Amino acid sequence: MNKTTVTIPISQSGNYIVSFPNRCVYCGQPSETTIEVTPTYTEDKSTTMTINKTTYRFPLSIPYCAKHARESSRNKSILYGVFFLCLLPTIFLTWRMEPSSFGQALIVFLFYCLVAFPIGILMQWLVRKILSYAFPSLSDTGIVIPGVIGGSDSALGISPSIRITSDTLGRVGLDSNITISFTNDEVARECASLSGGTYKVPQK
Ligand SMILES: [Zn+2]
């Protein structure tokens, strides 16, 4: 699937404007509803001694026609369901270890999560491939990636990601941006011009 990307700058004060045309981002028909999608960005200032992570949330209201709003929600439920099923064994395995304190339980649990996250992502990818025969729009729906390892929310026809850099004064860097991939090229172009972003067609 070729995707058009739109890159929208984030200002040094952390502000950004993402405007969509009043059209379904997937089919381009008039929009009837919006769905909130929240990509996240995790800033990692951890040292070898301490864990210091801050997660920033960037909510976006995505316009859809009624049909694709329903499909987006359904596809998202399928992918989230697969992901959480892959995380369930971590709870069981942590319990099996019989940790002596809550702190120890937490460390064991986080360790298992490190293993379970990539499995959860791989399984979503597999399930998406297998079920796309029954639900064609599933293959145009982004995979769920938890905030701590990248942060991408699932939605139909659109896949946002955040990049934040900091300059020498610790402010938001000038090359910070939101990049959104679209399956609908026309909607992508309109979003770029409404949001003051740049538009890039996929390379063949
Ligand atoms: Zn639609």
Residues whose N, C-alpha, C, O or C-beta is under 5 A from the ligand:
A	BS01	ZN	C24 Y26 C27 G28 C65 H68
